């Protein structure tokens, strides 16, 4: 009886370790895109629309979804980003094909295949495990569906007005798309419009901003003005 208890304990411990490793892998996903995709930050709403083929372009750039075959990364993607089971998703795609509103997306068997395909295919967006190499592709920052949601700013650093542009009276408005982590730090910044030099100064300042914490990551648009116009 004593040996049976020891054996049972070892089996349970081993199972727990395997399950824990699976969960850890499943929760570690990164979104990747072809270098030609004109966006560095994408909201969960946009991402879901792309993979459900409700949206075929972002910022004027054509996009297409790429899926990874069954496995912990794929299962985690379905659960965390699409909120669907594999059977539901396949039934959804079949309906799109049947009604002529869409096509079956490309499905590949491994992280390496997904990265290689995305790297060479214009507009491709896919997902891989966090540990996978992203050489040749760009990694997208992900925000939640509250794009434009209000986040209370705690620490603000003002941008420097480059002296040369100031003397030449070159100013304007810089528009930035900013991804804010749940903890409140700025994770990624994308220039949407404005003078690139002023944009660089604005991005350097905004990167130091700190927002109040929230339940999840959000994306906001920030406008900064240079000059007395």
N, C-alpha and C positions, 0 to 999 in steps of 0.2 A: 504493500500500500504506500509506503514511504517513497519508493522509487517511482511509482505511478504519479504521485503528486509532484515530484521533482520534474518528471518528464513533461507533465501537463504545463507546469510553470514555464519550462524552457520553450515549449511550443507556442504558448501565448505570448511570451516575450518576443520571440522571433516574428510572429505574426504582427505584433504591434510595431516592430521596427520596419517591416516591409510596408505596412499600411502608412506609417508616418512618412516614409520616403516617397511613396506614391503621391500622398497629399502635397508634400513639399514641391515635388516636380510639377504637379498639376497646377499649382497656384503661381508658378513662375513662368509667365508668358511675356513675350514682347512682340509688338506689332511691327512689321517691316513693310517698306514700300519701295518701288522702283525709284531710282534717283530722279527721274523725270516728273514724279508726282509733286505738284507745286504746293506742298503743305508739310509742315513739320509737327503740327499739333492737330489732333482730330478728337472731336467729342464722341462720347458713347453713342449719342443719337445718330451722328453721321456714320460712325463705324457700323452700327447695326443696319442702317439704311443701305450701305454699300454691300454688305454680305447677304442681305435679303433682296438685293437687286431692285431696291426702290430708288436708288440714287446711282447714276452712272458717271457723275463728274463732281469734282471738288475744286473750287477756285478756278473753274474753267478747264481743268485737266481731266481727261477721261480716266476712269478707274475701273478695275475689275477684281473681284474677290478670288482668292486662291485658298483652298482648304487642304488641311493635312489629314491623312487617313486615320482610322480609329487608333486610339491610344490616349494616354493621360493628358497630353497637351491638347488634343482635339476635344476631349471630354471637358476639360477645364474651360476652354474657349466657349463651348456651347453653353455651359452653365453660367460663366461670369459675364459674357458679353452678349450672347443672343437669347439666353433664357429659354432654350428649347432642347428637347431630346434629339438624338440622332434620327429616330424614326419620324418625328415631327418635321425636322428640317428636310429630310429626303422627300417626304410627302409634299411639303411646300414647294420644293424645286420642281417636282413632277407636275404640279399644278401650273406653275409658271410656263413650263415647256408645252403642256397640253393646250393652254389658252393663248400661247404665242406671246406672252408678256415677258419672257426671259429664257435663259438657257442654263443647262447644268454647268456649274463652275468647274474649273480645273481642280482635280484632286491628286495630291502627290503623297508618296509613302514615307518621307522622312524630313527632318529639319533641313538637311543638306540639299535635298531636291527642291524644297520650297524656296530656300535662299537663292539657289542657282536660277530657278525659273523667274522669280521676282526680279533678280538682277538683270536679266536679259529681255524681260517683257514689259514694254511701256505701259504704265498705268496699273501694274499689278500691285495688289495689297494682300499680304498674308500674315501668318503668325507662326512663331517657333518658340521653343523653350528658351528660358532666360539665359541658359548656358551656351546656346548655339552661337556660332560665329555669324556676324552680320556684315561680313566683308562684301563690298560691292552693292550694298543696299543701304537705305536710310532707316533709322529707327524712329517710329512715331511716338510722340508723347500723347497719352490718353487722358481726357477729362471726362467728367460725368455728364449726364444729360442737361445739367443746369448751365448751359452756355449763356454767358451774360449775367449770371446770377450775382447778386450783390455779395461781396466779401468785404468785411470791415478792415480797412487799412490801419495797421498799428504803427509801422515804421515806414516813413517815406523819405527817400533820398532824391533831391532835385538834380536833374541832369545839368551838366556844364554846357554852356552855349559856346561852341568853338569860336575862338577870337577872330579868325579869318572870315568866317561866315557872318559874324556879327558886324565886322567893319564894312563888309560888302552889302549889309542889310538883307542877307539871304536868310529867310526864316520859313515859317509854315508850321503845319500840324503833322506830327508823326503819329501814325496809328499802329498799335502793337496788339498782337493776340498773345495773351499771357496764360500759361498753365500754372495753377497754384496747387500745391500738394494739400492733403488733408491737414497737415501740421501747420501750414501757412507760409511756407517758403516758396519762392518762385522757382519752378523747375525748368521751364523752357519758354523762350520768347520768339515770336515770329513777326517780322516786319510786314505789315499789310499795306502801308502807304506812307509817302513822305520822302524827304531828302535822305538818301542813304547815309550820309555823314552824320546828319542830325539823328537819324535812326540808331546809329551805332552808339552815340552818346546817350540817347534815351534808354536803349536796352541795357547799357552798362549800369545806369542808375536804377532802373526797375528791377534788375536782377538782385539788388540789395534790399528790396522792399520786403516787408513781413506783414502778412495778413493774419486775421483771427483764424483759429482752427475751425474745421468743419467736419462733417461726417465723411466727406469724400472729396476727391480732387475736383476742381472746377476750372472752367476756362472763362476769362473775361477779356473784354477789349479795353485798352487804355489809350487815351488820346493825350499827347503832350504838345504844348505850344511853345514855339520859339519865335521871339521877335515881338515888336509892339504894334502889330497890324490890327 
